[in-house]
Amino acid sequence: MGDSLFDDDRRQRAIEALGILDSRPDERVDRVTRLAQELFDVPMVSVTLIDRDRQWRKSQIGLGGNEAPREGAFCDLTVRTGDTLIVEDASVDDYFADNPFVVGDPHLRFYAGHPLQAPGGEHVGTLCILDTQPRTLDARDIELLREMATWVQKELMAEDDLDLATVVQRALLPDGSPEVPGYTLAGAAIASGQLMGDMYDWYLHDGKLRVSLADVMGKGTGPAIIAASVRAALRTAPDRDLAAAVSEVDRLLENDIGRSGIFVTAVHAELDPATGTLSWVDAGHSLAFVLRASGEWRPLRSTGLPLGMGFDMERSVTTVQLEPGDAFLCCSDGLLDILDPDDPFGHVSRVVGDQGPAGAVLEALRLAEERKAPDDVTVLMVRRDR
């Protein structure tokens, strides 16, 4: 098994040019790893990059470390063949039965991986799922693995702006914030270039506050248009419940941009100001939190896929209670680039404590400009004051 045309020197130059090897953990990649584990119900997941004589894991669950030898690695073969590799039971596989990862720790039986490409097309790594028990994947599972690998690839690979168009997007952003007695609201967004693929929105409907944040993968005119479409679709028919609204946006995106490789992560939430009950649907975003008055952080996780991936996923609504002093915080992944990498949650907590929601949002914009954030930065907060 293998590809006689595989150029390992070219692959090595490509992985070194990316500057990813031995880099810090990245929450944008880690959230895909967590989601893959939940969706496929496997004990081990890895985003693996192939170095000269080792495989280095940018993100991993259940494998016990970030490095392993390259020789004999399942992921090395995936990179060499350049296609999805599925091994249902390695112990009876002619190629892998004597593999040290099979006969020794971690005693692998099942492997499924899809290659990741550098901008020049070189296969430099994989997204893979693993198990110590034999397994099978159906056609839908295989397609889902490939789509999630595309997602990881887009998060890892720096992409140039599609264009330098001078389209004004300010009309897409809310003009101020709704008046909600007993609550403080603050939100803002700043583009890394001239066009922004982020959007946020909030408005009152029947006494309840609807809040949305979406992050379109990529930069330039295309993502900007899609962000505008998502905002418009979520605003349409406000009487729909959260899950129905998100499902409708998912359907519209699939019809319009299906298989384009552009995905949208999003959070769509509703707050009942009278009770403090916050309901939300998360579509692959995983960057929504409740900051308790005590200083405790509660991530608002879900297993929903991003919008536009074409899997017609049933969306579920989850609820959490905001008590006096608690704050709901949602951001785009661009915020991760400008926070203290050693203590991002502590960084946010300190700024919110010192400056309140409005000051914290302004500080995020200041840091984005000062540090020349490589991605759009969007932040919104809703704090219950009493």
Disulfide bonds with the S-S distance in Angstrom:
none
